[in-house]
Amino acid sequence: MSQFSRRAVAAFGALLLAGSMAACGSSASDDDAAGGPWSFKSGNGETVKLDTTPKRIIASGAEAAALISFGIRPVGIYATGPIKDDANLKDLDLKGITILSETWGEIDVEKAATLNPDLIVADWWPAEKAYSGLEESVKASSKKLAELAPVVGIAQGESIESLAKGYEKLAESLGADVDDPEIAADKKAFEDSLAAFKKAVADKPGLSVAAVSPADDLLYVANPKYAPELLDFQKWGLDVINPDNPDKGFPYWENLSWENADKYQPDLLLIDDRAYETSLKTGEKQPTWNSIKAAKAKAYVSWPAYWMHTYGEYAEQLTQLTAAIEKADADLA
């Protein structure tokens, strides 16, 4: 199985065009975005330098949503699946933005070239040493996207809070007004939800959780080291189990056979929400699902796995998780 399919198929379970060239690369005025020189230190540690500020941007799906939240509209987006199912994109106004892909690893580079991009924005994945959509196992023709323009992005795997701050910094460099009242409101909502989350955790000493993605062949247990939201939860006091035997070739997960599904016994299960209903049904049909005490007690909640990039999204997800923590039994397992 390819590297991405292990991340995405395990994460998504069984989850499974084009627009117009008329869009501008940014909602900032031409005067705001035409300055230069421009530089930005990307997630891989390298600094990209250009003579002028980029205006015609192609972005991976979640990263496009982050830019749009700061008023920067890309000319093209490549998504990893149907946009109607994408938690980042499904509710956004994408009118005038060309959709270059709705399938992971298949980017219409010829169409992308017609957009004359001067920057490509995508997350940097440290474990794979690649940007989103340009991983080792994608089609060779799709990798040619990187030949059209420089690629920059924020590194995954440290913190969603720092990821959101990183895209805020990138958007500001591209001409965004990061002091806009709506952006400030999202930050305030995040701060309030974080305070409530920390209180709920403090009120449930001993509560343990594990983040999982059930698949037909295996139960994947997430490794917080490569899951920024889980690292945040740990930093904020929640006991998120660290699996002791992550896959050596792809350390995002420990891969448990269903015979060993009860290796870890958390009080609360966090289930990958990129295909939550499908993943839950996949788990429930396994004979050993109920050997996990939390599964038997239906003590589980959706886990926003790998997709959040903005303060507003994080506020909503923290509020949902806080409610589950408040209801959880710290003595269950």
C-alpha positions as CSV (number, residue, x, y, z in Angstrom):
1,M,0.0,0.0,0.0
2,S,1.4,3.4,-0.9
3,Q,2.5,5.9,1.8
4,F,-0.4,8.2,1.2
5,S,-2.9,5.4,1.1
6,R,-1.8,4.3,4.5
7,R,-2.4,7.8,5.8
8,A,-5.5,8.5,3.8
9,V,-7.2,5.1,3.5
10,A,-6.5,4.3,7.1
11,A,-7.8,7.7,8.0
12,F,-10.7,7.9,5.7
13,G,-11.8,4.3,5.9
14,A,-13.9,3.5,2.8
15,L,-14.5,7.2,1.8
16,L,-14.1,7.5,-1.4
17,L,-14.7,20.4,-12.7
18,A,-13.2,22.7,-13.6
19,G,-13.8,26.5,-12.8
20,S,-12.7,29.6,-14.6
21,M,-9.4,31.4,-15.1
22,A,-11.1,34.7,-14.3
23,A,-10.2,34.7,-10.6
24,C,-7.5,37.0,-9.2
25,G,-4.8,35.4,-7.0
26,S,-5.7,37.5,-4.0
27,S,-8.6,39.6,-2.6
28,A,-6.0,42.1,-1.6
29,S,-5.7,45.1,-4.0
30,D,-3.1,44.9,-6.7
31,D,-1.2,47.7,-5.0
32,D,-1.1,45.7,-1.8
33,A,0.1,42.5,-3.5
34,A,2.4,43.9,-6.1
35,G,5.2,44.9,-3.8
36,G,8.5,43.2,-3.4
37,P,10.9,41.6,-2.9
38,W,9.0,38.8,-1.2
39,S,10.4,35.9,0.9
40,F,9.0,33.2,3.1
41,K,10.6,30.5,5.2
42,S,8.7,27.3,4.3
43,G,8.0,24.2,6.5
44,N,11.0,22.3,5.1
45,G,13.4,25.0,6.5
46,E,14.1,26.6,3.1
47,T,13.4,30.2,2.3
48,V,11.7,31.0,-1.0
49,K,12.6,34.5,-2.4
50,L,10.8,36.2,-5.3
51,D,11.2,39.6,-6.9
52,T,7.5,40.5,-6.3
53,T,4.7,39.3,-4.0
54,P,2.9,36.3,-5.5
55,K,-0.6,36.9,-6.7
56,R,-1.6,33.8,-8.7
57,I,-1.6,31.0,-6.2
58,I,-2.4,27.3,-6.6
59,A,-3.1,25.6,-3.2
60,S,-3.8,22.2,-1.8
61,G,-7.4,21.9,-0.4
62,A,-7.0,22.6,3.3
63,E,-4.3,25.1,2.7
64,A,-6.5,26.9,0.2
65,A,-9.2,27.1,2.9
66,A,-6.7,28.6,5.3
67,L,-5.7,31.3,2.8
68,I,-9.4,32.0,2.0
69,S,-10.1,32.5,5.7
70,F,-7.6,35.4,5.5
71,G,-9.1,36.8,2.3
72,I,-6.5,35.4,-0.1
73,R,-8.3,33.5,-2.9
74,P,-6.1,31.1,-5.0
75,V,-6.6,30.8,-8.7
76,G,-6.6,27.0,-8.5
77,I,-7.2,24.3,-5.9
78,Y,-6.2,20.6,-5.9
79,A,-8.2,18.5,-3.5
80,T,-7.7,14.9,-2.3
81,G,-11.4,13.9,-2.8
82,P,-14.8,15.2,-3.7
83,I,-15.1,18.8,-2.6
84,K,-18.6,18.2,-1.3
85,D,-17.1,15.8,1.2
86,D,-14.1,17.9,2.2
87,A,-14.4,19.3,5.7
88,N,-12.3,22.3,4.7
89,L,-13.9,23.3,1.4
90,K,-17.5,22.0,1.2
91,D,-19.0,25.2,2.7
92,L,-16.8,27.7,1.0
93,D,-17.6,29.9,-2.0
94,L,-15.2,28.7,-4.7
95,K,-16.8,30.5,-7.6
96,G,-14.1,31.6,-10.0
97,I,-11.5,29.2,-8.6
98,T,-10.3,26.4,-11.0
99,I,-10.5,22.9,-9.4
100,L,-7.5,20.9,-10.5
101,S,-8.2,17.6,-8.8
102,E,-10.8,15.9,-6.6
103,T,-8.7,12.7,-6.4
104,W,-5.5,12.2,-4.4
105,G,-2.4,12.0,-6.5
106,E,-4.0,13.1,-9.7
107,I,-3.5,16.8,-10.5
108,D,-4.3,18.2,-13.9
109,V,-0.9,19.9,-14.4
110,E,-1.7,21.0,-18.0
111,K,-4.7,23.0,-16.7
112,A,-2.7,24.3,-13.8
113,A,-0.1,25.6,-16.3
114,T,-2.8,27.7,-18.0
115,L,-3.3,29.5,-14.7
116,N,0.2,31.0,-14.8
117,P,0.8,30.4,-11.1
118,D,3.6,32.3,-9.3
119,L,3.3,30.3,-6.1
120,I,2.1,26.9,-4.9
121,V,0.9,26.5,-1.3
122,A,0.9,23.1,0.4
123,D,1.6,21.6,3.8
124,W,5.1,20.1,4.4
125,W,4.9,16.6,5.9
126,P,8.1,15.9,7.8
127,A,7.8,12.1,8.0
128,E,7.5,11.9,4.2
129,K,9.7,14.9,3.4
130,A,7.2,16.1,0.8
131,Y,4.5,18.7,0.3
132,S,0.8,17.7,0.1
133,G,0.0,16.2,-3.2
134,L,3.6,15.7,-4.2
135,E,4.4,12.7,-2.1
136,E,6.6,9.8,-3.3
137,S,3.7,7.6,-4.4
138,V,1.7,10.1,-6.5
139,K,1.6,10.0,-10.2
140,A,4.8,11.3,-11.9
141,S,2.7,13.6,-14.0
142,S,1.2,15.2,-10.9
143,K,4.6,15.9,-9.4
144,K,5.3,18.2,-12.3
145,L,3.1,20.8,-10.6
146,A,6.2,21.8,-8.6
147,E,7.9,22.8,-11.9
148,L,5.3,25.5,-12.5
149,A,6.2,27.7,-9.4
150,P,8.0,27.6,-6.1
151,V,6.2,25.6,-3.3
152,V,5.8,26.9,0.2
153,G,3.7,25.8,3.2
154,I,3.7,25.2,7.0
155,A,5.0,22.0,8.5
156,Q,2.5,19.5,9.8
157,G,3.1,17.6,13.0
158,E,3.9,20.3,15.6
159,S,0.6,22.1,16.6
160,I,-2.6,23.1,14.9
161,E,-2.3,26.4,16.8
162,S,1.1,27.0,15.2
163,L,-0.2,25.8,11.9
164,A,-2.9,28.4,12.0
165,K,-0.4,31.0,13.0
166,G,1.9,30.0,10.2
167,Y,-0.8,30.4,7.6
168,E,-1.7,33.7,9.1
169,K,1.9,34.8,8.7
170,L,1.9,33.5,5.1
171,A,-1.4,35.3,4.3
172,E,-0.1,38.5,5.8
173,S,3.0,38.3,3.6
174,L,0.7,37.9,0.6
175,G,-1.2,41.1,1.4
176,A,-3.9,40.0,3.8
177,D,-5.3,42.2,6.5
178,V,-4.9,39.9,9.5
179,D,-6.4,42.5,11.9
180,D,-9.8,42.2,10.2
181,P,-12.5,42.0,12.9
182,E,-13.8,38.6,11.6
183,I,-10.4,37.1,12.0
184,A,-10.1,38.6,15.5
185,A,-13.5,37.0,16.3
186,D,-12.3,33.6,15.2
187,K,-9.2,34.0,17.4
188,K,-11.3,35.0,20.4
189,A,-13.6,32.0,19.8
190,F,-10.6,29.7,19.8
191,E,-9.2,31.2,23.0
192,D,-12.6,30.8,24.8
193,S,-13.0,27.2,23.6
194,L,-9.4,26.4,24.7
195,A,-10.1,27.7,28.2
196,A,-13.2,25.5,28.4
197,F,-11.3,22.5,27.1
198,K,-8.5,23.0,29.7
199,K,-11.1,23.2,32.5
200,A,-12.9,20.1,31.4
201,V,-9.5,18.2,31.3
202,A,-8.6,19.4,34.7
203,D,-11.9,18.3,36.1
204,K,-11.4,14.8,34.8
205,P,-8.0,13.7,36.3
206,G,-6.9,10.3,35.0
207,L,-9.0,10.4,31.8
208,S,-7.2,8.7,29.0
209,V,-8.0,8.8,25.3
210,A,-6.7,7.1,22.1
211,A,-7.1,8.4,18.6
212,V,-8.0,5.6,16.1
213,S,-9.1,4.9,12.6
214,P,-10.8,1.6,12.1
215,A,-10.3,-0.1,8.7
216,D,-11.4,-3.5,7.4
217,D,-8.0,-5.1,7.9
218,L,-6.5,-3.2,10.8
219,L,-7.2,-0.8,13.7
220,Y,-4.9,2.2,13.2
221,V,-3.8,3.9,16.4
222,A,-2.6,7.5,15.8
223,N,0.9,8.5,16.9
224,P,0.6,12.0,18.5
225,K,4.2,12.8,17.4
226,Y,2.9,13.3,13.9
227,A,-0.6,14.5,14.7
228,P,-0.5,18.2,15.6
229,E,-4.0,18.4,17.2
230,L,-3.1,15.4,19.4
231,L,0.1,17.1,20.4
232,D,-1.9,20.2,21.3
233,F,-4.3,18.1,23.4
234,Q,-1.3,16.6,25.3
235,K,0.2,20.0,25.8
236,W,-3.1,21.2,27.3
237,G,-3.2,18.3,29.8
238,L,-5.2,15.6,28.1
239,D,-3.7,12.1,28.4
240,V,-3.5,11.0,24.8
241,I,-2.0,7.5,24.5
242,N,1.3,7.2,22.7
243,P,1.4,3.9,20.8
244,D,4.6,2.0,21.7
245,N,5.1,0.4,18.2
246,P,4.4,2.8,15.4
247,D,5.0,1.5,11.9
248,K,8.7,2.0,11.1
249,G,8.1,3.0,7.5
250,F,5.1,5.2,8.2
251,P,5.1,6.3,11.8
252,Y,1.8,8.2,11.8
253,W,0.1,5.0,13.1
254,E,0.6,1.8,15.0
255,N,-1.2,-0.9,13.0
256,L,-3.0,-3.3,15.2
257,S,-4.6,-6.5,13.9
258,W,-8.2,-6.8,15.0
259,E,-7.2,-9.8,17.2
260,N,-5.1,-7.2,19.2
261,A,-7.6,-4.4,19.1
262,D,-7.7,-4.3,22.9
263,K,-4.0,-3.6,23.3
264,Y,-4.8,-0.1,24.6
265,Q,-7.7,0.6,26.9
266,P,-8.6,4.3,26.9
267,D,-11.5,5.8,28.7
268,L,-12.6,7.7,25.5
269,L,-12.0,6.9,21.8
270,L,-11.3,9.6,19.3
271,I,-12.4,8.4,15.9
272,D,-11.1,9.9,12.7
273,D,-13.8,12.3,11.5
274,R,-12.8,12.5,7.8
275,A,-15.1,9.4,7.3
276,Y,-16.5,9.2,10.8
277,E,-19.7,7.3,10.1
278,T,-18.0,4.8,7.8
279,S,-15.1,4.3,10.2
280,L,-17.4,3.7,13.1
281,K,-19.4,1.2,11.2
282,T,-16.2,-0.5,10.1
283,G,-15.2,-0.9,13.7
284,E,-18.6,-2.0,14.9
285,K,-18.7,-4.9,12.5
286,Q,-15.5,-6.4,13.9
287,P,-16.0,-9.2,16.4
288,T,-13.3,-7.7,18.7
289,W,-14.6,-4.1,18.6
290,N,-16.3,-4.5,22.0
291,S,-13.1,-5.8,23.5
292,I,-12.2,-2.2,23.7
293,K,-14.0,-1.0,26.8
294,A,-14.7,2.5,25.5
295,A,-16.1,1.0,22.3
296,K,-18.4,-1.3,24.2
297,A,-19.6,1.7,26.3
298,K,-20.0,3.8,23.2
299,A,-17.6,6.3,24.7
300,Y,-16.3,7.9,21.5
301,V,-16.3,11.2,19.7
302,S,-15.1,12.4,16.3
303,W,-11.4,13.3,16.0
304,P,-10.5,16.2,13.6
305,A,-7.6,14.3,12.1
306,Y,-5.0,16.2,10.0
307,W,-7.4,18.6,8.3
308,M,-7.8,21.7,10.6
309,H,-5.9,24.9,9.5
310,T,-7.8,27.8,11.0
311,Y,-8.7,29.3,14.4
312,G,-12.5,29.1,13.6
313,E,-12.3,25.4,12.8
314,Y,-10.3,24.7,15.9
315,A,-12.8,26.5,18.1
316,E,-15.7,24.4,16.8
317,Q,-13.8,21.1,17.2
318,L,-12.5,21.9,20.7
319,T,-16.1,22.7,21.8
320,Q,-17.3,19.4,20.6
321,L,-14.4,17.5,22.3
322,T,-14.9,19.4,25.5
323,A,-18.5,18.2,25.7
324,A,-17.4,14.6,25.2
325,I,-14.7,14.9,27.9
326,E,-17.3,16.4,30.4
327,K,-19.5,13.3,29.8
328,A,-16.7,10.7,29.9
329,D,-16.0,8.3,32.7
330,A,-12.4,8.6,33.8
331,D,-12.6,5.2,35.6
332,L,-14.0,3.3,32.6
333,A,-10.8,1.6,31.7
